[in-house]
Amino acid sequence: KTDAGLYTCDIGTDVAKSKVSVQEKPTEVTKQLEDKTSPAGQDISLSCELSKADVNIRWYKDGKAIRKSQKYDLQQEGARAILIIRDSTVKDS
């Protein structure tokens, strides 16, 4: 994006101008989530990797947004997004 702007070619007797716009590529998931099976009572960690770092991530369970709490820990390490489900129960399936 920093390359966007007005470029000119000046030969003294004439000038050519070009306006350059640069659009960022959309963020993509480069490593998908994997299915997990765990005994009740254990923590479960889910992670996916993205094509860019520091992207706003939202996690959902059955269409409902997950927020950071004692039950859920949401982490982001560069291009890796991590959800930790604490003390898993059957209801977490």
N, C-alpha and C positions, 0 to 999 in steps of 0.2 A: 504493500500500500504506500510505502514511503516513496516509491518511484512515480506516483501519480503527479501530474502537474502540466504546465504549459512548456513545451519544448520549441525552440526556434533554431533555424539554420540561417545565419546572416552572412551574406557574401558582399556586403557593402552597398551594392546597388539594388539588392532585392532581399526580401526576408520570407522564409517559409515557416509556418507555425503549425503545431500539432498539439491537441489536447489529449493527454493520456490518462485513462482511468484504469485502475487495477482492482479487480474484484477478488476477494479472498475465496479460496476453495472452501466448500462446506466441510464441517467436521464429520468424520466417518468413524464407525466402530471398526477397529482393525483386529481386535480379538474379542470374540463373543463370550457371553456368560456361559458357564458350564453347569449342567444339572448336578445337584449335590444330594446325598443321602447321609443322614447323621442320626445317631442315637439322641433321644430327648435329653436335655440338660447340657448339651455341649454347644459351644459357640460355632456358628457357621460363617464362613467368609466367602463372599462372592466378589468377583472383580472382572472388569472389562478394560480393554485398552482402546484409546482413541488416536486419531491421526494428528491431533494437536494437544498441547499441554494447556492446563489452566482454563478449561472450558467449564461453563456452568452446567453442573450435572444435577439431575433430579431422579430419584429412585421411587418406584411404585411397587405396591403389592396388590394384586387383583384390582388395578385401576385407581387405587387410593395412594396419595402421596405419602412417602415415608419421611419423617423428620428425625433429626438427631435427638436421642433420648437415652434413658438407661437401657432400653431394649435394643435400640439401633445405634450403631456408630458409623458415621459417614466420613470417609477419608478420601483424599485425592493426593496422589503422589505423581506430579508431572502429568503425563498422559494416561495414567492408570487411575481408575475410579474403583473404590472398594466399599462394600457394604458388609458390616459385621453384625450378625444377628446374635445377640447375647442370650445364653440360657434357653436354647431352642425348645419349643414344645410342638405338639402335633398341630396346633393352630397356626404355626408358622409355615406349614406346607402350602 
